[in-house]
Amino acid sequence: MNTKSESAGPGTVTIFGSGTARATPDLMRVTISVECRAGKVALAYSKAGDRVAAVTHSLRSDGVESRDIATSGLSVHTETVWTEGQGNRITGYLASTSLTISLRNLAEDADPGPATIIANAVDAGGDDVRLGGLNLTFADQESLLVEARDAAWENAVAKAEQFARRAGRTLGAVLEITENTSAAPPSIPRIKAMAVSMDAYGAAPVPVELGESEISAGIRVTWQMD
């Protein structure tokens, strides 16, 4: 935490305050992609559609609502190989599409839990499925930000009162408040992993770990000193 005070002119004091609010994330966003290769464009595109339909069906069967399943990418590319004397030659086509999934029930007693939902989707899509990323966040970040602002205010007031006492003065009216919104919330590893078996692939269980995250707030306040 980086804080400091500075003189803002005769009879005033300016303080920088910071505060944080911590909570367990209640929203998980997962990117599930499908990549299918074939010798013809239509075949690659059709295979990708079938795989995505299977993944989507699995998600809905596990209770994921339609509003939480969004297509976030769709493309078809040629695959080429370069040969001496012949240049680039098309060898096939790659169709790919991505889904962004929002999982809202992250409780330990969730049935099915997030790890099970992800594993079932991977199983449904088969070897053409790719997991592109997982992000833990908050469905209502504003409530946490309110707590962080309150903590930042209390931090600023405590320091301002300390400086005022040392100067033999008391705090008067607030002249200016500026919020610093540039701070990004870091993630801190926290609780146990949830794991599901991937025996169908001969792999060890894959853990999905929740973490405790924090949201930060910073303010700059100027008081009149009496």
N, C-alpha and C positions, 0 to 999 in steps of 0.2 A: 504494500500500500504506500503510495507516494503522496505525501501531504506537505503543505508549507503555508506560511502566512506571509503577507507583504503589506506594507503601508500603502493605503490608497488615498492619502492626502490628510490634511489636518483634521483631527477629531474623528477619524474613521479607522476601521480595521477590516481587512479582507481575508477570508479564510477559505481554503479548499477542503471539502469534506468528502469522504467516500464511505460507501456501505454496500453490503451484500445480503442476499437472501438465498438460502439453500433449500432444496427439496428433491425428492425422488422423481425422475421424469415419469410422466403419465401418457406419453405418446411416442410411439416408435414408427419411424418411416423406413421402409425397406425397398430397395430397387431390385426387381427380378427381371432379368433379360433372357431372351431366347435367340439363339443363332442357329440357322439351318442352311446347309449347303446342298446344292443339287446342280445337275448339268443344264437345267433349263430354268429360266426366270420364274415361270408360272409354278413349277414344282417346288422351288425353294420358298416362294411366297406362300403357297398352300400349306407346306409343312410347318412353316412358322405360325400360320394361323391356327392350325390344329393344336400345336403345342401350347400356344397362348390360351386357347379355349380350355384346354385341360387344366392349366394352371389356375385360370379364373374360376373354373368349376370347383376346384379344390378349395380355393379361398372362400367362395360363397358357402360351400358345404361346411366349412369351419366357422361360419358366422360373420365373416367380413362383409360389411355392407357395400353395396354398389358405389356409394358416394366416396368410399375409401379405397377404390381401385381405379387408377387413372393411367391411361396410356401416355407415356412420356417420351416415346421415340419410335420411329418406324423408318426403315431404309432397306434398299436392295443395292448391292454392289457387285461388280464383276471381280473375279479373282483371276489373276494373270500370272504367267511365268515367263521369264525372259530367257530366250535361247540364242546362243551365238549364231549369227547369220540370219536369224528369223525375227528377232526382236521380241516384243511382247505378244503372247498368245493367250487367249481366254481359255481358262480351264474349268470354269464353273461360276456359280453365282451364290452370293451370301445374302440371305434375308435375315434381318434382325429387328426386334421390337422390344420395348422395355415397358414395364409396369411399375408405377410407384404406389406402394401399399402403405396405408396408415393403420396401425394396430393400436387400439385405444384401451384394451383391457390388459394391463401389465401386472395385475395382482398375482401374488404367489399361488393363490388358489384358482386362478383362471383355468377353465377347462373348455376348449383346449387353450394352452398358453401360447405366447408368441413363438417360442422355439418349436413347438409342435406344428403350428400353422405354417411356419417357414419350411420345416422338413417335409410336410405333406405336399406343399407346392412344388418343392424341388423334385420329390418323388413322382408327382404327376407329370412334370415336364420332361423328365428323363435326362439323358446326357446332353441335350441341347440347352439346358437351363444354365444361366450364370447369375450369381449374386453380385450385384454391382456396388452395394453400399448399404449401411445401416446408420440411422441417425436417431439419437434419443433427445427428446425435447419436451416442451410443456404445451398442453392444449390451451392454457390460459396464462400466457407469460405476463400479462399486464398486472395480475394480482401480485406476482412475485416482484415485479418492478416497483409497485407501490411500497412493498416492505423494504426494498433496497433503498428507495428514496428516503423513507423515514429514518433508516439507519444512517444514511449519509447526512441528513439534517442534524440528527443528534450528535454525530461526530463533529460536525462543523460548529455547533453551538458550544459543545464542551471545550473545544480549543479556543474559540473566541472569548469565552468567559475566563479561561486561564490567562490569556494575554491581557485582557482588560484588567484583571486583578493585579497582574504584575506591573501594569502601567498606572495603578491607582485610580482606575476609572470603572464605570459600569456600562454595560451594553445598552444602547438606545434603540431607535427604530431601524428596521431593515431598509436599506437603501436600494439594494439590487440583489437578484438571485439569477444565476445562470446555471443551466444543467449541462453536464458533459455526457453526451450520448455515444461517445466513441468506443467505450469499453465493451469488449466481447465476453460473453459468459464462458469460463473454462469448465471442463468436465473433470471430475475427480472420481477415480475408481472407488466403489463402495461395497456392494453386497454380493452374496453368493451367486454363482452361475446357475442358469436353468439349462438343462441339457436334454437332448433327445437322441435316440439311437438311430443311426443311419446304416443299419445292418444290411439293407438292400444293396448298398454299395460296398459292403465289406469294410466300412470305415469306422473309426472310433467315434463316440458321441461328440457332437459339436456344441460347445457352450455358447450361450448368448447371455452376456453379462449386463446387468443393469448397473447404473452408476448414479452417484449423487452429483447434481449439477448446481451451479450457482449463477445468479444474475447480479451484475454490478451496476451501481449508479454513482455518479459523481456530481458535486455541485460547487459553485463558487458564490459565496455570500459576502456582501459588504454591509457592515453595521455602522451607524453613527455611535460615537462614544460620548457618554455624558460625563 
